[in-house]
Amino acid sequence: MKFGITQPNQCSYLPDEKEQILVLVSDNSPTRHQYDYLISMGFRRSGGQVYRPHCQTCKACEPIRLPVALFEPSKSQKRIAKRNQDLRIEISELDKPEYYDLFASYINQRHADGSMYPPSEEQYQGFVPSPWGDTLFIEFHDQQELIAVAITDNLFRSLSAMYTYFKPGEEKRSLGIFAILKQIEIAKSMNKEFLYLGYQIDNCQKMRYKQNFLPNERFFEDKWHLFAKSSV
């Protein structure tokens, strides 16, 4: 496998920092086996691009995963699960047109100041599909209405949470947290060892919530470290 390093750019999470990315540049897309290895070494994907932060002066981005057999929900997480017990959950292996409609509404109303605005189907299809397939779409229904979708990669030893979006106006349900709780449950039912959550960034408020799922493991100094208690 071949890798390249991007030029320094403005960091989208920490405004005072510059980011550089280590990117897989092999001629062929990685196989499911190869990506399973790469994600265990701190890599992630966006569409077919596989990458890992490789910043020279900042180590704030730490890959984080949950050993699902050890997970214990907090009191707050239990309340969120109870609050959403009326929702119906379905899992699809196929992308559906209604997913993009919900995604576009979510980006337009909640992330108009972000890099995904304005949304487009080309952009959506650019980061959702994986070269090896095996992506799951976890649907959350309030009666007959689709109100949230969690996109998750199904790997050999793990699930990898890709992106969750929901209907604006449903903030009281804390659907982002609830989606992780459901993915933990699904990972257990599939006998997976881990649920990968992307990157934990302690100094970025919108990326800090992941550390509240305990215990968790973070990847730094080229190995995984177990955290049984939150650092906050």
The 8 nearest C-alpha neighbors of each residue, nearest first, counted from 0:
[[1, 25, 2, 23, 24, 29, 26, 27],
 [2, 0, 25, 24, 23, 3, 26, 22],
 [3, 1, 23, 24, 22, 21, 0, 25],
 [2, 4, 22, 21, 24, 23, 5, 1],
 [5, 3, 21, 20, 22, 19, 6, 2],
 [6, 4, 20, 19, 7, 3, 21, 22],
 [5, 7, 19, 8, 4, 20, 18, 17],
 [8, 6, 19, 18, 17, 5, 9, 54],
 [9, 7, 17, 18, 10, 6, 19, 5],
 [8, 10, 17, 18, 11, 16, 14, 7],
 [11, 9, 18, 17, 12, 13, 16, 14],
 [10, 12, 13, 9, 14, 114, 18, 113],
 [11, 13, 10, 14, 203, 200, 206, 16],
 [12, 14, 10, 15, 16, 11, 203, 202],
 [15, 13, 16, 10, 12, 11, 9, 17],
 [16, 14, 13, 17, 10, 9, 12, 11],
 [17, 15, 14, 10, 13, 9, 18, 57],
 [18, 16, 9, 10, 8, 7, 19, 15],
 [19, 17, 10, 8, 54, 7, 9, 16],
 [18, 20, 54, 7, 53, 5, 6, 52],
 [19, 21, 52, 53, 5, 4, 51, 22],
 [20, 22, 4, 51, 50, 53, 3, 52],
 [23, 21, 50, 3, 2, 49, 20, 24],
 [22, 24, 2, 49, 25, 1, 50, 3],
 [25, 23, 2, 1, 22, 3, 26, 0],
 [26, 24, 1, 0, 27, 23, 2, 28],
 [25, 27, 24, 28, 1, 0, 29, 23],
 [26, 28, 25, 29, 24, 30, 0, 130],
 [27, 29, 130, 30, 26, 25, 47, 131],
 [30, 28, 33, 34, 27, 31, 130, 131],
 [29, 31, 33, 32, 131, 34, 28, 130],
 [30, 32, 34, 33, 131, 35, 29, 154],
 [33, 31, 35, 30, 34, 36, 155, 29],
 [34, 32, 30, 36, 35, 31, 29, 37],
 [33, 35, 37, 31, 36, 32, 38, 29],
 [34, 36, 32, 33, 38, 37, 31, 154],
 [37, 35, 33, 39, 34, 38, 32, 40],
 [38, 36, 34, 40, 39, 42, 35, 33],
 [37, 39, 42, 41, 40, 35, 36, 43],
 [38, 40, 36, 37, 41, 35, 42, 34],
 [41, 39, 37, 38, 42, 36, 221, 218],
 [40, 42, 38, 62, 39, 218, 51, 37],
 [41, 43, 38, 51, 50, 37, 40, 49],
 [44, 42, 50, 49, 38, 51, 41, 197],
 [43, 45, 49, 48, 46, 50, 47, 42],
 [46, 44, 126, 48, 47, 49, 127, 43],
 [126, 45, 47, 127, 128, 129, 125, 48],
 [46, 48, 129, 130, 45, 49, 44, 28],
 [49, 47, 45, 44, 46, 50, 23, 22],
 [50, 48, 44, 23, 43, 22, 47, 42],
 [51, 49, 22, 42, 21, 43, 44, 23],
 [50, 52, 42, 21, 20, 53, 43, 41],
 [53, 51, 20, 54, 21, 19, 50, 60],
 [54, 52, 20, 19, 21, 51, 55, 18],
 [55, 53, 19, 18, 57, 56, 52, 58],
 [54, 56, 57, 53, 19, 58, 18, 17],
 [57, 55, 54, 58, 17, 16, 18, 53],
 [56, 58, 54, 59, 55, 16, 18, 60],
 [59, 57, 60, 54, 56, 61, 55, 53],
 [58, 60, 200, 57, 61, 201, 202, 199],
 [61, 59, 200, 198, 58, 199, 62, 52],
 [60, 62, 199, 198, 218, 217, 63, 59],
 [63, 61, 198, 218, 41, 217, 197, 199],
 [62, 64, 217, 216, 198, 196, 197, 199],
 [65, 63, 195, 216, 194, 196, 215, 193],
 [64, 66, 215, 194, 193, 67, 216, 195],
 [67, 65, 193, 68, 69, 192, 215, 70],
 [66, 68, 70, 69, 65, 193, 183, 192],
 [67, 69, 66, 70, 187, 192, 193, 65],
 [70, 68, 67, 66, 71, 214, 213, 65],
 [69, 71, 67, 213, 68, 214, 72, 66],
 [70, 72, 213, 69, 73, 214, 212, 67],
 [73, 71, 76, 77, 70, 74, 212, 213],
 [72, 74, 76, 75, 77, 71, 212, 211],
 [75, 73, 77, 76, 78, 72, 79, 71],
 [74, 76, 78, 73, 77, 79, 72, 80],
 [77, 75, 79, 73, 78, 74, 72, 80],
 [76, 78, 80, 74, 75, 79, 72, 73],
 [79, 77, 81, 75, 76, 80, 82, 74],
 [78, 80, 82, 76, 81, 77, 75, 83],
 [81, 79, 77, 83, 78, 82, 177, 84],
 [80, 82, 78, 84, 83, 79, 77, 85],
 [83, 81, 79, 80, 84, 78, 172, 85],
 [84, 82, 80, 85, 81, 86, 79, 172],
 [83, 85, 81, 86, 82, 80, 87, 79],
 [84, 86, 83, 87, 141, 82, 142, 81],
 [87, 85, 141, 84, 140, 83, 139, 88],
 [86, 88, 140, 139, 141, 85, 89, 142],
 [89, 87, 139, 138, 140, 86, 90, 137],
 [88, 90, 138, 137, 91, 87, 139, 140],
 [91, 89, 137, 136, 138, 135, 92, 88],
 [90, 92, 136, 93, 135, 137, 89, 94],
 [91, 93, 135, 136, 134, 94, 90, 133],
 [94, 92, 91, 95, 136, 135, 134, 90],
 [93, 95, 92, 96, 98, 136, 91, 135],
 [94, 96, 97, 98, 93, 99, 91, 136],
 [97, 95, 98, 99, 100, 94, 101, 120],
 [96, 98, 100, 99, 95, 101, 145, 102],
 [99, 97, 101, 96, 100, 95, 102, 148],
 [98, 100, 102, 101, 97, 96, 103, 120],
 [101, 99, 97, 103, 102, 98, 104, 96],
 [100, 102, 104, 98, 99, 103, 105, 97],
 [103, 101, 99, 105, 104, 100, 164, 98],
 [104, 102, 106, 100, 105, 101, 118, 99],
 [105, 103, 107, 101, 102, 106, 108, 100],
 [104, 106, 102, 103, 108, 107, 109, 167],
 [105, 107, 110, 103, 109, 108, 104, 102],
 [108, 106, 104, 111, 105, 109, 103, 110],
 [107, 109, 105, 106, 110, 104, 111, 167],
 [110, 108, 106, 105, 107, 111, 167, 104],
 [111, 109, 106, 113, 112, 107, 108, 116],
 [110, 112, 116, 107, 113, 109, 106, 108],
 [113, 111, 110, 116, 114, 109, 115, 107],
 [114, 112, 110, 115, 111, 116, 106, 117],
 [113, 115, 116, 112, 117, 110, 11, 111],
 [116, 114, 113, 118, 117, 106, 110, 122],
 [117, 115, 118, 111, 114, 113, 106, 110],
 [116, 118, 115, 119, 107, 111, 106, 114],
 [119, 117, 116, 103, 115, 106, 122, 120],
 [120, 118, 122, 121, 123, 117, 103, 116],
 [119, 121, 123, 122, 124, 118, 99, 125],
 [120, 122, 124, 119, 123, 125, 118, 126],
 [121, 123, 125, 119, 120, 124, 118, 126],
 [124, 122, 120, 125, 121, 126, 127, 119],
 [125, 123, 121, 127, 122, 126, 120, 128],
 [124, 126, 122, 123, 46, 121, 127, 128],
 [46, 125, 127, 45, 124, 123, 128, 122],
 [126, 128, 46, 124, 125, 123, 129, 45],
 [129, 127, 46, 126, 124, 130, 132, 125],
 [128, 130, 132, 46, 131, 47, 127, 134],
 [131, 129, 132, 47, 28, 128, 29, 46],
 [130, 132, 129, 31, 30, 133, 29, 28],
 [131, 133, 129, 134, 130, 128, 152, 31],
 [134, 132, 153, 152, 135, 131, 92, 154],
 [133, 135, 152, 132, 151, 153, 92, 136],
 [134, 136, 92, 151, 91, 150, 152, 137],
 [137, 135, 150, 91, 90, 149, 92, 138],
 [136, 138, 90, 149, 148, 89, 135, 150],
 [139, 137, 148, 89, 88, 90, 147, 136],
 [138, 140, 88, 147, 87, 146, 145, 86],
 [141, 139, 145, 87, 144, 86, 142, 146],
 [140, 142, 86, 144, 143, 145, 87, 146],
 [141, 143, 140, 144, 86, 87, 145, 85],
 [144, 142, 141, 140, 145, 87, 146, 139],
 [145, 143, 141, 140, 142, 146, 139, 147],
 [146, 144, 140, 139, 147, 141, 143, 138],
 [145, 147, 166, 165, 140, 139, 144, 141],
 [148, 146, 165, 139, 164, 145, 138, 166],
 [147, 149, 138, 137, 163, 164, 139, 150],
 [148, 150, 163, 137, 136, 162, 151, 178],
 [151, 149, 136, 162, 161, 135, 163, 137],
 [152, 150, 160, 135, 161, 159, 134, 149],
 [151, 153, 134, 159, 158, 135, 154, 133],
 [152, 154, 158, 133, 134, 151, 157, 135],
 [155, 153, 157, 158, 156, 152, 35, 31],
 [154, 156, 157, 35, 153, 32, 191, 31],
 [157, 155, 191, 192, 154, 193, 158, 35],
 [158, 156, 193, 191, 154, 192, 194, 155],
 [157, 159, 194, 153, 152, 154, 186, 195],
 [158, 160, 195, 152, 151, 194, 161, 196],
 [161, 159, 151, 196, 195, 162, 150, 158],
 [162, 160, 151, 150, 159, 152, 163, 149],
 [163, 161, 150, 149, 160, 164, 151, 148],
 [164, 162, 149, 148, 150, 175, 165, 161],
 [165, 163, 147, 148, 102, 105, 149, 162],
 [166, 164, 147, 146, 105, 167, 148, 101],
 [165, 167, 146, 169, 105, 147, 168, 101],
 [168, 166, 169, 105, 165, 108, 170, 104],
 [167, 169, 170, 166, 171, 165, 172, 108],
 [170, 168, 171, 167, 172, 166, 165, 173],
 [169, 171, 172, 173, 168, 167, 174, 166],
 [172, 170, 169, 173, 168, 174, 82, 79],
 [171, 173, 174, 170, 169, 83, 82, 79],
 [174, 172, 170, 171, 175, 176, 177, 79],
 [173, 175, 177, 172, 176, 178, 170, 165],
 [174, 176, 178, 177, 173, 163, 179, 164],
 [177, 175, 179, 178, 174, 173, 180, 76],
 [176, 178, 174, 180, 179, 175, 80, 181],
 [179, 177, 181, 175, 176, 180, 174, 182],
 [178, 180, 182, 176, 181, 177, 183, 175],
 [179, 181, 177, 183, 178, 182, 184, 176],
 [182, 180, 184, 178, 183, 179, 185, 177],
 [181, 183, 185, 179, 184, 180, 186, 178],
 [184, 182, 186, 180, 181, 185, 67, 179],
 [183, 185, 181, 187, 182, 186, 188, 180],
 [184, 186, 182, 188, 187, 183, 181, 189],
 [187, 185, 183, 191, 189, 188, 184, 182],
 [186, 188, 190, 184, 189, 185, 191, 183],
 [187, 189, 185, 186, 190, 184, 191, 183],
 [188, 190, 186, 187, 191, 185, 184, 157],
 [191, 189, 187, 188, 186, 192, 156, 157],
 [192, 190, 157, 186, 156, 189, 187, 193],
 [191, 193, 157, 156, 66, 67, 190, 68],
 [194, 192, 157, 66, 65, 67, 191, 195],
 [193, 195, 158, 65, 64, 159, 157, 196],
 [194, 196, 64, 159, 197, 160, 63, 193],
 [197, 195, 160, 64, 63, 159, 194, 198],
 [196, 198, 62, 63, 195, 43, 199, 160],
 [199, 197, 62, 61, 60, 63, 200, 196],
 [198, 200, 61, 60, 206, 63, 207, 62],
 [201, 199, 60, 203, 206, 59, 202, 207],
 [200, 202, 207, 203, 199, 59, 206, 204],
 [203, 201, 200, 204, 207, 59, 13, 206],
 [204, 202, 206, 200, 201, 205, 207, 12],
 [203, 205, 207, 206, 202, 201, 208, 200],
 [204, 206, 203, 207, 208, 200, 12, 202],
 [207, 205, 203, 204, 200, 208, 199, 209],
 [206, 208, 204, 201, 209, 200, 205, 199],
 [209, 207, 210, 211, 206, 205, 204, 212],
 [210, 208, 211, 207, 212, 199, 206, 196],
 [209, 211, 212, 208, 229, 207, 199, 213],
 [210, 212, 209, 208, 213, 229, 73, 207],
 [213, 211, 210, 209, 214, 215, 72, 70],
 [214, 212, 215, 70, 227, 211, 71, 228],
 [213, 215, 227, 226, 70, 212, 65, 69],
 [216, 214, 65, 213, 226, 64, 225, 212],
 [215, 217, 225, 224, 64, 63, 223, 226],
 [218, 216, 63, 224, 223, 62, 61, 219],
 [217, 219, 223, 62, 222, 61, 224, 41],
 [218, 220, 221, 222, 61, 217, 223, 224],
 [219, 221, 222, 218, 223, 224, 217, 58],
 [222, 220, 219, 218, 223, 40, 41, 224],
 [223, 221, 218, 220, 219, 224, 40, 217],
 [222, 224, 218, 217, 216, 219, 225, 221],
 [223, 225, 216, 217, 218, 222, 226, 219],
 [224, 226, 216, 215, 227, 217, 223, 214],
 [227, 225, 215, 228, 214, 216, 224, 229],
 [226, 228, 214, 213, 225, 215, 229, 216],
 [229, 227, 226, 230, 213, 214, 211, 215],
 [228, 230, 231, 211, 210, 227, 226, 213],
 [229, 231, 228, 210, 226, 201, 211, 227],
 [230, 229, 210, 211, 228, 201, 207, 208]]
